[in-house]
């Protein structure tokens, strides 16, 4: 397992419970994964280092969690070393690495998405902003850890964000605003052929309750979606997932691994906000809490071209909620080094944590912990999650209190994701 967040802790936890797994290692990992797996440091931006470490561990399967090593080509290097890898090639990972590339693929595949315009010169910015109505959507074209997007009705705020990105050498993508509840839908993709949807989930990007404040990497999520049609996953797989996968294969860069579609359920049907090339965080934490199919065999089948032969996925009939506890200052510069108490035991997944020499667990990043609750329905899952949150203490830590709240009332999810 390559990565260090709560997503990776959730994956390691699920893999550790699979009887087919005889040994498990994680790099660089965190204080939570260290309890379950052998651990080692590695520069995840160095594909050769990742492949060499996999070889040193005699790994049968490498699972790459974050987008940065995938875009850098880690999966290519691992496969070149003769080791099966769950994760797309650097070429296919451009579906997340470049939003302009993703737009081009969607256009060629006939997939519905927001109208957009790429701006790479500050001199063109004002004219381009004039081509869109408020609210303005301004995105960093490249990887930005979920924090490169501004949605605003204030043209000057949109302009300032775009200029900041352009001044930093980052092309900017302007988009028309897509109204409607947002949904995260993951697909396991087998060598550019089989497209297998997981349960739809909804995440919460804004830092504060009621979706106020700046975007983050994600402050919580829940699944399933009681307000969404049961046919949603199958419909999106047919109309969006398969056409995009087919188009990538047509271009000679077949996708293999996890394709993540961020969707807006508009009045005219689902439209793509963006694609990611890996498991999402924090949605992975709720999906794996509900998945009953052994994970290692599923990921191995995806990596080796055998996904089509897998039996139907099995899911817990209940619900799951994850609440992210973030450090003071996040999503800006987070405060680190504070002692965390109450996090040991069931329901808490580590992200920005490390173990001090004296054995204490301390904060070491922006999103520090993911707290997961499950139950027979969403209300019960929420109750369990927030009861567990109250047992954790982190000086200055903050979290949203409304994860999944509207959905428990069977509302339409409009204020949910971000």
Secondary structure in CASP SS format (residue, H / E / C, confidence):
PFRMAT SS
TARGET T0000
AUTHOR 0000-0000-0000
METHOD secondary structure of the structure
MODEL  1
X C 1.00
X E 1.00
X E 1.00
X C 1.00
X C 1.00
X H 1.00
X H 1.00
X H 1.00
X H 1.00
X H 1.00
X H 1.00
X H 1.00
X H 1.00
X H 1.00
X H 1.00
X H 1.00
X C 1.00
X C 1.00
X C 1.00
X C 1.00
X C 1.00
X C 1.00
X C 1.00
X C 1.00
X E 1.00
X E 1.00
X E 1.00
X E 1.00
X C 1.00
X C 1.00
X C 1.00
X C 1.00
X H 1.00
X H 1.00
X H 1.00
X C 1.00
X C 1.00
X E 1.00
X E 1.00
X E 1.00
X C 1.00
X C 1.00
X C 1.00
X C 1.00
X C 1.00
X C 1.00
X H 1.00
X H 1.00
X H 1.00
X H 1.00
X H 1.00
X H 1.00
X H 1.00
X H 1.00
X H 1.00
X H 1.00
X C 1.00
X C 1.00
X C 1.00
X C 1.00
X E 1.00
X E 1.00
X E 1.00
X E 1.00
X C 1.00
X C 1.00
X H 1.00
X H 1.00
X H 1.00
X H 1.00
X H 1.00
X H 1.00
X C 1.00
X H 1.00
X H 1.00
X H 1.00
X H 1.00
X H 1.00
X H 1.00
X H 1.00
X C 1.00
X C 1.00
X C 1.00
X E 1.00
X E 1.00
X E 1.00
X C 1.00
X C 1.00
X C 1.00
X C 1.00
X C 1.00
X C 1.00
X C 1.00
X H 1.00
X H 1.00
X H 1.00
X H 1.00
X C 1.00
X H 1.00
X H 1.00
X H 1.00
X H 1.00
X H 1.00
X H 1.00
X H 1.00
X H 1.00
X H 1.00
X H 1.00
X H 1.00
X C 1.00
X C 1.00
X C 1.00
X E 1.00
X C 1.00
X C 1.00
X E 1.00
X E 1.00
X E 1.00
X E 1.00
X C 1.00
X C 1.00
X H 1.00
X H 1.00
X H 1.00
X H 1.00
X H 1.00
X H 1.00
X H 1.00
X H 1.00
X C 1.00
X C 1.00
X C 1.00
X C 1.00
X C 1.00
X C 1.00
X E 1.00
X E 1.00
X E 1.00
X E 1.00
X E 1.00
X C 1.00
X C 1.00
X C 1.00
X C 1.00
X C 1.00
X C 1.00
X C 1.00
X C 1.00
X E 1.00
X E 1.00
X E 1.00
X E 1.00
X C 1.00
X C 1.00
X H 1.00
X H 1.00
X H 1.00
X H 1.00
X H 1.00
X H 1.00
X H 1.00
X H 1.00
X H 1.00
X H 1.00
X H 1.00
X H 1.00
X H 1.00
X C 1.00
X C 1.00
X C 1.00
X C 1.00
X E 1.00
X E 1.00
X E 1.00
X E 1.00
X C 1.00
X C 1.00
X C 1.00
X C 1.00
X C 1.00
X E 1.00
X E 1.00
X E 1.00
X E 1.00
X E 1.00
X E 1.00
X E 1.00
X E 1.00
X E 1.00
X E 1.00
X C 1.00
X C 1.00
X C 1.00
X E 1.00
X E 1.00
X E 1.00
X E 1.00
X C 1.00
X C 1.00
X C 1.00
X E 1.00
X E 1.00
X E 1.00
X C 1.00
X C 1.00
X E 1.00
X E 1.00
X E 1.00
X H 1.00
X H 1.00
X H 1.00
X E 1.00
X E 1.00
X E 1.00
X E 1.00
X C 1.00
X C 1.00
X C 1.00
X C 1.00
X E 1.00
X E 1.00
X E 1.00
X E 1.00
X C 1.00
X C 1.00
X C 1.00
X C 1.00
X C 1.00
X C 1.00
X C 1.00
X C 1.00
X H 1.00
X H 1.00
X H 1.00
X H 1.00
X H 1.00
X H 1.00
X H 1.00
X H 1.00
X H 1.00
X H 1.00
X H 1.00
X H 1.00
X H 1.00
X H 1.00
X H 1.00
X H 1.00
X H 1.00
X H 1.00
X H 1.00
X C 1.00
X C 1.00
X C 1.00
X C 1.00
X C 1.00
X C 1.00
X E 1.00
X E 1.00
X E 1.00
X E 1.00
X E 1.00
X E 1.00
X E 1.00
X E 1.00
X E 1.00
X E 1.00
X C 1.00
X C 1.00
X E 1.00
X E 1.00
X E 1.00
X E 1.00
X E 1.00
X E 1.00
X E 1.00
X E 1.00
X C 1.00
X C 1.00
X C 1.00
X C 1.00
X C 1.00
X C 1.00
X H 1.00
X H 1.00
X H 1.00
X H 1.00
X H 1.00
X H 1.00
X H 1.00
X H 1.00
X E 1.00
X C 1.00
X C 1.00
X C 1.00
X H 1.00
X H 1.00
X H 1.00
X H 1.00
X H 1.00
X H 1.00
X H 1.00
X H 1.00
X H 1.00
X H 1.00
X C 1.00
X C 1.00
X H 1.00
X H 1.00
X H 1.00
X C 1.00
X C 1.00
X C 1.00
X C 1.00
X C 1.00
X E 1.00
X C 1.00
X C 1.00
X C 1.00
X E 1.00
X E 1.00
X E 1.00
X E 1.00
X E 1.00
X E 1.00
X E 1.00
X E 1.00
X C 1.00
X C 1.00
X C 1.00
X C 1.00
X C 1.00
X C 1.00
X C 1.00
X C 1.00
X C 1.00
X C 1.00
X C 1.00
X C 1.00
X E 1.00
X E 1.00
X E 1.00
X C 1.00
X C 1.00
X C 1.00
X C 1.00
X C 1.00
X C 1.00
X E 1.00
X E 1.00
X E 1.00
X C 1.00
X C 1.00
X E 1.00
X E 1.00
X E 1.00
X C 1.00
X C 1.00
X C 1.00
X C 1.00
X C 1.00
X E 1.00
X E 1.00
X E 1.00
X C 1.00
X C 1.00
X C 1.00
X E 1.00
X E 1.00
X E 1.00
X E 1.00
X E 1.00
X E 1.00
X E 1.00
X E 1.00
X E 1.00
X C 1.00
X C 1.00
X H 1.00
X H 1.00
X H 1.00
X H 1.00
X H 1.00
X H 1.00
X H 1.00
X H 1.00
X H 1.00
X H 1.00
X H 1.00
X H 1.00
X C 1.00
X C 1.00
X C 1.00
X E 1.00
X E 1.00
X C 1.00
X C 1.00
X C 1.00
X E 1.00
X C 1.00
X C 1.00
X C 1.00
X C 1.00
X C 1.00
X C 1.00
X H 1.00
X H 1.00
X H 1.00
X H 1.00
X C 1.00
X C 1.00
X C 1.00
X C 1.00
X C 1.00
X C 1.00
X C 1.00
X C 1.00
X C 1.00
X C 1.00
END
